[in-house]
């Protein structure tokens, strides 16, 4: 069986990173959504009808890279993320 289709080289930037569970907020003014770094699910505030998630895991050191709950569960061990509360 082949490698998971969601793995596209994220190891280079996400191994060992601190993540925290958070409600989505725009990275900058005018930003209306982000995507899961793995499966590309849409993450946005709960006022939008097109978002898959309004809460997900985000890199705690820069608040820029989002990981949906399902991908977090699937890849937590492989990437060795540190959980920040």
C-alpha positions as CSV (number, residue, x, y, z in Angstrom):
1,X,0.0,0.0,0.0
2,X,1.3,3.5,-0.9
3,X,2.0,6.5,1.2
4,X,-1.0,8.5,2.4
5,X,-2.1,11.0,-0.3
6,X,-2.2,13.8,2.3
7,X,1.6,13.6,2.8
8,X,3.2,16.0,0.4
9,X,6.5,17.0,2.2
10,X,5.1,18.6,5.3
11,X,7.8,16.9,7.3
12,X,10.2,19.7,6.3
13,X,8.2,22.4,8.1
14,X,6.0,20.6,10.7
15,X,8.0,18.0,12.5
16,X,8.2,18.8,16.2
17,X,6.3,22.1,15.9
18,X,4.1,23.3,18.8
19,X,0.4,23.2,18.0
20,X,-2.6,24.4,19.9
21,X,-6.3,23.9,19.5
22,X,-8.0,27.2,18.5
23,X,-11.0,28.7,16.9
24,X,-10.1,30.1,13.6
25,X,-9.2,33.8,13.3
26,X,-7.9,35.6,10.2
27,X,-4.2,35.8,9.8
28,X,-4.6,39.3,8.5
29,X,-7.4,41.7,7.6
30,X,-9.5,40.5,4.7
31,X,-8.5,36.8,5.2
32,X,-11.7,34.7,5.3
33,X,-10.4,31.2,5.6
34,X,-7.4,28.8,5.7
35,X,-6.9,25.2,4.7
36,X,-5.7,22.1,6.5
37,X,-2.1,21.7,5.6
38,X,-2.7,18.0,4.8
39,X,-6.2,17.4,3.4
40,X,-7.0,21.0,2.3
41,X,-10.3,21.0,4.4
42,X,-11.5,24.6,4.8
43,X,-11.2,26.2,8.2
44,X,-13.0,29.5,8.8
45,X,-15.2,31.2,11.4
46,X,-18.6,29.7,12.1
47,X,-20.5,32.4,10.2
48,X,-19.5,31.0,6.8
49,X,-21.5,28.1,5.3
50,X,-18.6,26.7,3.3
51,X,-16.2,25.9,6.0
52,X,-15.5,22.4,7.1
53,X,-14.2,23.5,10.6
54,X,-14.3,26.6,12.7
55,X,-11.8,25.1,15.3
56,X,-8.6,23.2,14.4
57,X,-5.0,22.9,15.4
58,X,-2.7,25.8,14.5
59,X,1.1,26.2,14.8
60,X,1.5,28.0,18.2
61,X,4.7,29.7,17.3
62,X,3.3,31.7,14.4
63,X,-0.4,31.0,14.1
64,X,-0.2,30.4,10.4
65,X,-0.4,26.7,9.6
66,X,-3.7,24.9,10.3
67,X,-4.3,21.2,10.8
68,X,-7.9,19.8,10.9
69,X,-8.9,17.5,13.8
70,X,-8.9,14.4,11.6
71,X,-5.4,15.0,10.2
72,X,-4.1,15.9,13.6
73,X,-5.3,12.6,15.0
74,X,-3.8,10.7,12.0
75,X,-0.4,12.4,12.0
76,X,0.3,13.4,15.6
77,X,2.6,10.5,16.3
78,X,4.4,10.7,13.0
79,X,5.1,14.5,13.3
80,X,5.8,14.5,17.1
81,X,3.9,17.7,17.7
82,X,4.2,19.5,21.0
83,X,0.7,20.4,22.4
84,X,0.5,23.9,23.8
85,X,-2.5,24.9,26.0
